Amino acid sequence: MRVKKIFLAALVTVIALTLAGCAILQKDDGKHARFDIIIRNGKIIDGAGNPWYYGDVGIKDARIAEIGDLSKRRANAEIDAGSLIVSPGFIDVHTHADNGLLQMPDAENFIRRGVTTLVNGNCGGSPLDIEGHFKKILEKGSAVNFGQLIGHNSLLRKVKGNVADPLTEEQMEECKEILRKAMFDGAVGMSTGLEYTPGVFSTTDEIIELQKAVAELGGIYASHMRNEDVDIIPAIEEALKIGREAACRVEISHFKVAKDAIPGGAKTILKKVSDARNEGLEVWCDQYPYTASSTGIALLLPDWVFEKGREEAKRILQDPEQLKKVISDMKDYHEGKRHRKDFAYAVIASSRAYPEFVGKNIKEISQILKLRKEHGDLDIDKVKSLPDVTMEDQYRTIIDIHLKGGASCVYHSYAEEDLIAIMRSPFVSVCSDSGTLKPGRGKPHPRGYGSNPRVLGRYAREKKILTFEEAVRKMTSMPARIFKMEDRGLVYKGFWADITIWNPDTIIDKATFEEPHQYSVGIEYVIVNGKLVLSQGELTGELPGMPVYGPAYGAE
């Protein structure tokens, strides 16, 4: 009996040791570990610029857990990526989805072009309560990750109003306190929109002083510069000066130059930035891949009109005597400096005043308004020819539209050869300059539906301007580097599992200026923080996005 007990005890010990050994073995080699998702048989473009390679990607707990041969490993869900590219999720560094994410948390126009992370608050406009804004988005949920710049124009409007007056000492200190709090709450830096009020009236020295408060906490300076045509060189020099004197990184937004504006075009402005980098200033640029921009119609009016705010601007534009000076200044700029013969290049994208004119250019609208004035209401579609109009007629049309609520316009002002030269530059990333878009609403710029697939399909696959690897780098690791996003932008072990899986043979944009509300094709799967938000081309309803905090977050 005693021998039997000893034998049983020994057997239990052996079984226990064996099981323990198996447990250790399972933990060590991971052969039986279960991932959340395994992506099999993909061509991996890792985002660093390296050539593609075959491999499997295992995702566990929102992170990339393993990369390699995972043929003997198991997962709760598997994706066969055979013939598809597996890349990091695209990071769009220049967006305007601050409030749009609250209205459309699925961010479909971003997801369907492979974007997993946004940087909002560009061109000087943003919420000022960064902590509260992040909280609102998290309560609603978001399909994409979101970083936040704090907008210079929004800051000025709060502290001094939408006027030209310089900041007083007290107002400067108030601005700095708001900026510091924003950085501690997670902002990544400050943005300016120096073609817009009231930032257009700020001096360079005033901007430097504000940016110092941000730079001391690791924040970037992102600028929609004062000018992108005949005065672009002084505008670039100002952005570089702010970076040097505030001792910070610089991001020049939607980098471009109007055709025939300056000698050398894109080569000239690229050299300016390249020279600054060679001197030791960390300056970057971003670009959307289209030869047209988009902004409000007020940009066509003289800056001085808005010096005392929008209400005073309306009074000026309705005063016959002051209107003469407005039109004279518009003539000096548009006909004198820019040598424009008409405004056929400016197309209405949305307008409360004239919704029926969406998709028509300002010259056409001026012609139609002239017909209406002469003949009353008539069916324009039955008119065989439109009357001639002068530039003054078109100036008055611009003023009329502005006074009746304004309009957003698409401006066809740029040359393809300049776009390509900028795209080839190693320090220029890909962006969209878009917010969340609702299909069927107005005629927005197609960049919000097509930017990333357009670069990959048109400029990489078809035109061979970039390799796929370099195009992906410009959408992933480069933006992550610029905005100091830790553990994002690369298909590396331990990084956040933000992944876009796409077809290299079919990826392309479909949106056009005439028919912008068309999603791109070729994006098959999108994973955000380990969750599938797009599967086989269909939204899943998952909202796993999270804030991407700046360098000073929580340091207060």
C-alpha positions in Angstrom: 0.0 0.0 0.0 2.9 2.3 0.9 4.6 1.6 -2.5 1.3 2.4 -4.3 1.1 5.7 -2.5 4.7 6.6 -3.3 4.1 5.6 -7.0 1.0 7.8 -7.2 2.8 10.7 -5.6 5.7 10.4 -8.0 3.3 10.2 -10.9 1.5 13.4 -9.8 4.9 15.1 -9.5 5.9 14.0 -13.0 2.6 15.2 -14.5 2.9 18.5 -12.7 6.4 19.0 -13.9 5.5 18.0 -17.4 2.5 20.4 -17.4 4.7 23.2 -16.0 7.3 22.5 -18.6 4.6 22.6 -21.3 3.3 25.9 -20.0 6.8 27.4 -20.0 7.4 25.9 -23.5 4.2 27.5 -24.8 5.1 30.8 -23.3 8.6 30.7 -24.7 8.0 29.7 -28.3 4.4 31.0 -28.7 3.4 28.2 -31.0 0.0 27.9 -29.4 -0.5 31.5 -28.6 -3.6 33.1 -30.1 -3.4 36.5 -31.7 -6.4 38.8 -32.2 -5.7 39.1 -35.9 -3.2 37.5 -38.2 -2.5 39.0 -41.6 -1.1 36.3 -43.8 0.9 36.2 -47.1 1.1 40.0 -47.5 3.8 42.1 -49.3 4.9 44.2 -46.4 5.9 47.8 -47.1 7.1 48.8 -43.6 6.9 52.6 -44.0 10.6 53.2 -43.5 11.3 53.3 -47.2 12.7 49.7 -47.3 11.8 47.4 -50.3 8.7 45.2 -49.7 9.1 41.7 -48.3 6.8 38.8 -47.7 5.6 38.1 -44.2 2.7 37.6 -41.8 1.7 40.1 -39.2 0.3 39.1 -35.8 -1.8 41.6 -33.8 -2.5 41.3 -30.1 -3.9 43.8 -27.6 -3.9 46.7 -30.2 -0.2 46.2 -31.0 1.9 44.5 -33.6 3.0 41.4 -31.7 4.9 39.4 -34.3 6.1 39.7 -37.9 7.4 36.8 -39.9 6.3 33.2 -40.7 3.2 32.7 -38.6 1.9 29.7 -40.5 1.7 27.6 -37.4 0.1 30.2 -35.3 -3.6 30.9 -34.6 -5.8 34.0 -34.3 -9.4 34.9 -33.6 -9.5 36.5 -37.1 -7.4 36.0 -40.1 -6.9 38.1 -43.3 -5.4 36.5 -46.4 -3.5 39.4 -47.9 -2.1 37.4 -50.8 -1.4 39.8 -53.7 -2.1 42.8 -51.4 0.2 45.3 -49.8 0.3 45.5 -46.0 1.5 49.0 -44.9 1.2 51.2 -41.9 -2.0 53.1 -41.7 -1.7 56.5 -43.4 -1.2 59.6 -41.3 -2.8 62.8 -42.7 -1.0 65.7 -41.1 -3.1 68.5 -42.5 -6.8 68.1 -41.9 -9.8 70.1 -40.7 -11.9 67.4 -39.0 -11.9 69.0 -35.5 -15.7 69.3 -35.2 -16.4 66.9 -38.1 -15.3 63.9 -36.0 -18.1 64.8 -33.6 -20.7 64.8 -36.4 -19.3 61.9 -38.4 -17.2 59.7 -36.1 -16.9 56.9 -38.7 -14.7 59.4 -40.7 -15.6 57.4 -43.9 -13.9 59.6 -46.4 -10.6 59.2 -44.4 -11.0 55.5 -43.7 -11.8 54.7 -47.4 -8.5 56.2 -48.4 -6.5 54.3 -45.8 -6.0 57.0 -43.2 -5.8 55.9 -39.6 -4.5 59.1 -37.9 -5.4 62.8 -38.4 -3.7 66.0 -37.3 -6.4 68.6 -36.9 -6.4 72.3 -36.1 -4.5 73.5 -39.2 -4.5 76.9 -40.9 -4.9 78.7 -37.6 -8.3 77.3 -36.7 -9.1 75.0 -33.8 -10.9 74.4 -30.5 -9.1 76.1 -27.7 -10.1 73.7 -24.9 -8.0 70.7 -26.0 -8.8 68.5 -23.0 -12.6 69.1 -23.4 -12.4 68.5 -27.1 -10.6 65.2 -26.8 -13.1 64.2 -24.1 -16.1 64.9 -26.5 -14.6 62.9 -29.3 -13.8 59.9 -27.0 -17.4 60.0 -25.7 -18.7 59.8 -29.2 -16.0 57.4 -30.5 -13.9 57.8 -33.6 -12.8 55.4 -36.3 -9.4 57.3 -36.6 -6.8 58.5 -34.2 -6.5 62.2 -33.8 -3.8 64.7 -32.9 -4.5 68.4 -32.4 -2.8 71.7 -33.2 -4.0 74.9 -31.5 -5.0 77.6 -33.9 -3.4 81.0 -33.8 -6.5 82.7 -35.4 -8.8 81.1 -32.9 -6.6 82.2 -30.1 -6.5 85.8 -31.3 -10.3 85.9 -31.8 -10.8 84.8 -28.2 -8.3 87.2 -26.6 -8.6 90.4 -28.8 -11.4 89.8 -31.3 -11.3 89.5 -35.1 -9.4 92.8 -35.5 -6.0 94.1 -36.6 -5.0 95.6 -33.3 -1.7 94.1 -31.9 -1.7 92.2 -28.7 -1.2 94.2 -25.5 1.2 92.9 -22.9 -1.7 91.5 -20.9 -3.3 89.9 -23.9 0.1 88.3 -24.9 0.4 86.7 -21.5 -3.2 85.5 -21.7 -2.5 83.9 -25.1 0.7 82.2 -23.7 -1.3 80.7 -20.8 -3.9 79.3 -23.2 -1.1 77.9 -25.3 0.7 76.3 -22.4 -2.4 74.7 -21.1 -3.2 73.4 -24.6 0.3 71.8 -24.8 -0.1 70.2 -21.3 -3.6 68.9 -22.4 -2.0 67.2 -25.4 -1.7 69.6 -28.3 1.2 68.9 -30.7 1.9 72.6 -31.5 0.5 75.8 -32.9 -0.8 76.5 -36.4 -1.1 79.8 -38.2 -3.3 80.8 -41.2 -1.7 84.0 -42.2 -3.9 84.6 -45.2 -6.9 84.8 -42.9 -8.1 87.3 -40.3 -7.0 88.2 -37.7 -3.7 86.4 -38.2 -3.0 88.2 -41.4 -2.5 91.4 -39.3 0.0 89.8 -36.8 3.6 90.8 -37.0 6.4 88.2 -37.3 7.7 89.2 -33.9 4.4 88.7 -32.3 4.1 85.2 -33.8 7.6 84.3 -32.6 6.8 85.4 -29.1 3.7 83.2 -29.0 5.5 80.2 -30.7 8.2 80.3 -28.0 5.6 79.3 -25.4 4.8 76.3 -27.5 8.4 75.5 -28.6 9.5 75.4 -24.9 7.2 72.4 -24.5 8.3 70.6 -27.7 5.6 71.9 -30.0 5.9 72.3 -33.7 5.0 75.4 -35.8 2.7 74.5 -38.7 1.9 77.4 -41.0 -0.4 78.2 -43.8 1.9 81.0 -45.0 0.9 84.6 -45.9 1.3 84.0 -49.6 1.6 81.2 -52.1 2.1 83.1 -55.3 4.1 86.3 -56.1 5.1 86.9 -52.5 5.8 83.3 -51.6 9.6 83.8 -51.0 9.1 86.4 -48.2 6.4 84.1 -46.8 8.8 81.1 -46.7 11.5 83.3 -45.1 9.1 84.4 -42.4 8.2 80.8 -41.6 11.9 79.9 -41.4 12.6 82.9 -39.2 9.9 81.9 -36.8 11.4 78.4 -36.6 14.9 79.7 -36.0 14.0 82.4 -33.4 11.5 80.2 -31.5 13.9 77.3 -31.7 11.4 74.7 -33.0 10.4 72.4 -35.9 8.6 74.0 -38.8 5.9 72.4 -41.0 4.9 74.4 -44.1 1.3 73.5 -44.9 0.1 72.5 -48.4 3.3 73.5 -50.0 2.8 74.9 -53.5 3.3 77.9 -55.7 0.9 79.4 -58.3 2.0 78.9 -61.8 4.0 81.7 -63.4 4.1 83.5 -60.1 7.9 83.5 -59.6 10.9 82.5 -61.7 11.8 78.9 -61.2 8.5 77.9 -59.7 8.7 74.9 -57.4 12.5 74.5 -57.8 13.0 78.0 -56.3 10.8 77.3 -53.2 12.2 73.8 -52.7 15.7 75.3 -52.7 14.7 77.7 -50.0 13.6 74.9 -47.7 16.5 72.6 -48.6 19.0 75.4 -47.8 17.4 75.9 -44.4 17.7 72.2 -43.7 21.3 72.2 -44.7 21.9 75.1 -42.3 20.4 73.0 -39.5 16.7 74.0 -39.2 14.3 71.1 -39.0 11.7 72.2 -41.6 9.2 69.9 -43.3 6.4 70.4 -45.8 3.1 68.6 -46.7 1.3 68.5 -50.1 -2.0 67.4 -51.5 -1.7 65.9 -55.0 -3.9 68.3 -57.0 -3.4 71.4 -59.1 -6.1 73.4 -57.3 -6.6 74.8 -53.8 -9.7 75.5 -51.8 -10.7 78.2 -49.4 -13.2 81.0 -48.9 -14.1 83.7 -51.4 -13.0 86.4 -49.0 -9.4 85.6 -49.8 -10.0 87.5 -53.1 -10.7 90.8 -51.2 -8.1 93.2 -49.9 -6.8 92.5 -46.4 -7.4 96.0 -45.1 -11.1 95.6 -45.5 -11.2 93.3 -42.5 -8.9 95.3 -40.2 -11.7 96.3 -37.8 -13.7 93.1 -38.0 -16.3 91.5 -40.2 -19.2 93.9 -39.4 -17.0 96.9 -40.3 -16.0 95.0 -43.4 -19.6 94.8 -44.5 -20.1 98.5 -43.9 -17.0 99.3 -46.1 -18.2 97.0 -48.9 -21.6 98.7 -48.9 -20.3 102.3 -48.8 -20.0 103.6 -52.4 -16.9 105.7 -51.8 -15.0 103.0 -50.0 -16.1 100.5 -52.5 -14.2 102.4 -55.2 -11.0 101.9 -53.2 -11.8 98.2 -52.7 -12.3 97.7 -56.5 -9.2 99.8 -57.3 -7.1 97.6 -54.9 -8.5 94.4 -56.4 -7.6 95.7 -59.9 -4.1 96.5 -58.8 -3.5 93.0 -57.3 -5.4 90.7 -59.7 -4.8 92.5 -62.9 -1.5 94.2 -62.0 0.4 91.8 -59.9 -1.2 88.5 -61.0 -2.0 89.5 -64.6 -5.4 87.8 -64.5 -7.9 88.4 -67.3 -10.9 86.7 -65.5 -11.9 84.5 -62.6 -12.7 81.4 -64.6 -10.1 79.6 -62.4 -12.3 80.1 -59.3 -15.2 77.7 -58.9 -17.9 77.8 -56.2 -17.8 74.7 -54.1 -20.5 75.7 -51.6 -22.5 78.9 -51.1 -25.4 79.9 -48.9 -26.1 82.9 -51.1 -26.2 81.1 -54.4 -26.5 77.3 -54.0 -27.6 77.0 -57.6 -24.2 78.3 -58.7 -22.2 75.5 -57.0 -19.9 74.0 -59.7 -19.8 77.3 -61.7 -16.9 79.7 -61.9 -17.0 83.4 -60.9 -16.9 84.6 -64.5 -19.9 82.4 -65.4 -21.8 83.6 -62.4 -21.0 87.2 -63.2 -22.4 86.6 -66.8 -25.5 84.9 -65.4 -26.2 87.8 -62.9 -25.7 90.3 -65.8 -28.4 88.4 -67.8 -30.7 88.3 -64.9 -30.3 92.1 -64.3 -31.1 92.7 -68.0 -33.9 90.1 -68.5 -35.1 89.0 -65.1 -35.4 85.4 -64.1 -34.7 83.0 -67.0 -33.8 79.4 -67.7 -30.0 79.6 -68.0 -29.8 76.1 -69.6 -31.8 77.5 -72.6 -29.4 80.5 -73.1 -27.2 79.8 -76.1 -24.5 82.3 -75.2 -23.5 84.4 -72.2 -22.7 88.1 -72.3 -19.2 89.5 -72.0 -18.3 90.8 -68.6 -15.5 93.0 -67.4 -13.1 92.4 -64.5 -15.0 95.0 -62.5 -18.2 93.0 -63.1 -16.5 90.0 -61.6 -15.1 92.0 -58.6 -18.7 93.1 -57.8 -19.9 89.5 -58.1 -17.2 88.5 -55.6 -18.3 91.3 -53.2 -22.0 90.4 -53.7 -21.4 86.7 -52.8 -19.3 87.7 -49.8 -22.0 90.1 -48.5 -24.7 87.5 -48.8 -23.0 84.8 -46.7 -19.8 84.0 -48.6 -18.7 80.9 -50.4 -16.1 78.2 -50.5 -14.2 78.1 -53.8 -11.9 75.8 -55.6 -9.0 77.7 -57.3 -7.3 76.1 -60.3 -4.0 77.9 -60.0 -1.1 75.4 -60.1 1.0 73.6 -62.6 1.4 69.8 -62.8 5.2 70.0 -63.3 5.5 72.1 -60.0 3.3 69.6 -58.2 5.5 66.7 -59.3 8.7 68.5 -58.4 7.4 69.1 -54.9 6.2 65.5 -54.6 9.6 64.1 -55.4 11.2 66.1 -52.5 12.3 63.8 -49.6 11.0 66.2 -46.9 7.4 66.6 -48.3 4.6 64.4 -46.9 1.2 63.6 -48.3 -1.9 65.4 -46.9 -5.5 66.1 -47.8 -6.4 69.5 -46.3 -9.9 68.1 -45.8 -12.5 67.7 -43.2 -15.1 64.9 -42.8 -17.3 65.0 -45.9 -20.9 64.1 -46.4 -21.7 62.6 -49.8 -23.8 64.8 -51.9 -23.2 68.0 -50.0 -21.9 70.8 -52.3 -18.9 70.2 -54.7 -15.9 70.1 -52.3 -12.4 69.7 -53.5 -11.8 66.0 -54.4 -8.7 65.8 -52.2 -10.9 64.7 -49.2 -11.9 61.6 -51.1 -8.8 60.8 -53.1 -5.4 62.1 -51.9 -3.6 59.0 -50.7 -4.9 56.6 -53.4 -4.2 59.3 -56.0 -0.5 59.4 -55.0 -0.3 55.6 -55.0 -2.3 54.9 -58.2 -1.6 57.9 -60.4 1.8 59.1 -59.4 3.5 55.9 -58.1 2.0 53.1 -60.3 1.1 54.9 -63.5 3.5 57.8 -63.7 6.4 56.2 -61.8 7.1 59.6 -60.0 7.6 57.7 -56.8 8.1 54.0 -55.8 5.3 52.5 -53.7 7.9 52.3 -50.8 8.7 56.1 -51.0 5.0 57.0 -51.4 4.1 55.0 -48.3 7.0 56.6 -46.3 5.6 60.0 -47.1 2.2 58.9 -45.7 3.4 57.0 -42.6 6.9 57.2 -40.9 7.6 60.7 -42.2 4.4 62.2 -40.7 5.0 60.2 -37.5 8.5 61.6 -37.3 7.5 65.2 -38.0 4.8 65.2 -35.3 6.7 62.9 -32.8 4.0 60.2 -32.8 5.6 57.4 -30.8 5.1 53.8 -32.0 3.1 54.7 -35.1 3.9 54.9 -38.8 5.8 51.7 -39.2 5.0 48.0 -39.4 7.4 47.1 -36.6 7.0 44.8 -33.7 5.6 46.6 -30.6 4.1 49.5 -32.6 0.4 50.3 -32.5 -1.5 48.2 -34.9 -2.6 50.9 -37.4 -2.5 49.0 -40.7 -3.8 49.6 -44.2 -4.1 46.7 -46.7 -4.4 47.7 -50.3 -4.3 46.4 -53.9 -1.4 47.8 -55.8 -3.0 46.9 -59.1 -6.3 48.7 -58.6 -5.8 51.5 -56.0 -6.8 54.8 -57.5 -8.9 57.9 -56.7 -12.3 58.3 -58.4 -13.3 61.8 -57.1 -13.1 64.6 -59.7 -13.7 68.3 -59.5 -16.9 67.8 -61.5 -18.1 64.8 -59.5 -16.2 64.9 -56.2 -18.4 62.6 -54.0 -16.8 59.3 -55.1 -14.8 57.1 -52.8 -11.4 55.7 -53.9 -11.0 52.1 -54.8 -8.3 49.5 -53.8 -8.3 50.0 -50.0 -9.4 46.5 -48.8 -8.8 46.5 -45.0 -8.0 49.2 -42.5 -7.0 48.4 -38.9 -6.9 51.1 -36.2 -5.4 50.2 -32.8 -5.8 46.5 -33.5 -9.5 46.8 -34.6 -10.8 46.3 -38.1 -12.7 49.5 -39.1 -12.8 48.5 -42.8 -13.1 44.9 -43.9 -13.3 43.7 -47.5 -14.1 47.3 -48.4 -17.0 47.7 -45.9 -17.1 49.7 -42.7 -17.4 47.6 -39.6 -18.8 50.2 -37.2 -15.8 49.9 -34.9 -14.6 53.2 -33.3 -11.3 52.5 -31.7 -9.5 55.8 -32.4 -7.7 57.5 -29.6 -5.9 60.9 -29.0 -2.3 61.2 -30.2 -0.9 63.4 -27.5 1.8 66.0 -27.9 5.2 65.9 -26.1 4.1 68.0 -23.1 1.0 66.0 -22.3 0.5 65.6 -18.5 3.7 67.4 -17.7 2.1 70.4 -15.9 
